Amino acid sequence: MTCPYCKKEMKPGYIPNANQPVQWLPEGKKPSPFSFSTSDDGVELKNSFKPFKLNGYVAEAYYCPACKVVIAKAKEETL
């Protein structure tokens, strides 16, 4: 995916939903196994703590290191 701001290639990855702060992770990298911490490979996103949330969902997302922008893809509509 191309960054809509600087037109450089964005890095593919995802936004996991686990017990850690919200972060973007590159494809193939896993979140930290420890609660309340981020992976060294991740880019932490602004978020607030929610003590009770579901685990296991991820959102496909792309990161532009030049612009420090993360773009997540929306769920496609099914008819």
Secondary structure, 3 states (H helix, E strand, C coil): CECCCCCCECEEEEEECCCCCCEEEECCCCCCCCCCCCCCCCEECCCCCCCCCCCCCEEEEEEECCCCEEEECCCCCCC
